[in-house]
Amino acid sequence: MDSSLVIDVVKKSDAGALDYDLYTLSGTKIKRITNPFNLPLRVFKNDQAEPGVLYVGKWGNNYVFWSYDDKRLGYEKFWLANDDGQVLKTAYFQSKQLGMRFENEQGGKLRNGSIFVLGHIGKEGIVTELSISEMFK
């Protein structure tokens, strides 16, 4: 997260299940949270709570999410959800346009109205800029 760290914690009682702890950037534990992005539960549901979904950031009063699209192979799916978790708009990009993601790297960040995606094609690193206002016209 921009102003904090979220650490995955394996539950002792349920192997494979995770809890999440929120820390300050200096390493002080703040509290246990309910999801890896510290989003309100009314937003973190349905499509947003599926495995492999990444929260990219907040744009205006809405939330931007990203995932590999299982229904359209070779495509990445971005969507905008409101405060109630309803999907407002969806955009698709061919995965090859964004390059391969680096292992253990989220790969995208929302800044100044654009999503910047870090990827690579072979040994060459690439950064792709996606305008939110253009994506979700």
Secondary structure, DSSP 8 states (H G I E B T S, - for coil): --SSEEEEEE-SSSTT-EEEEEE-TTS-EEEEESSTT---TTTSSGGGGSTT-EEEEEETTEEEEEEE-SSSTTEEEEEEE-TT--EEEEEEEEHHHH-B--TT---EEEETTEEEEEEEETTEEEEEEEEHHHHT-
